[in-house]
Amino acid sequence: MVFSSIGFIFIFFPLFLFSYYKVPETYRNIVLFVGSLVFYLFGSYGHPEYIGLFVASIVLNYFFGLLLRIKKHTW
């Protein structure tokens, strides 16, 4: 899916924004995560097997970010 496509502008983006602002603030990061996965799934053009790689990258980057935060306090 391309940002300038009709499907993104008139279907995905409005539904995503609506769901983002309708959930309580504590669940908004989950909505962002799921929305990103759905966007990537539709953008992969029939290659959903890469979703696992995408999730693994997200998890690794999250833990590296936590590690950097811990290291920052020890510098």
Secondary structure, 3 states (H helix, E strand, C coil): CCCCCHHHHHHHHHHHHHHHHHCCHHHHHHHHHHHHHHHHHHHCCCCHHHHHHHHHHHHHHHHHHHHHHHHHHHC
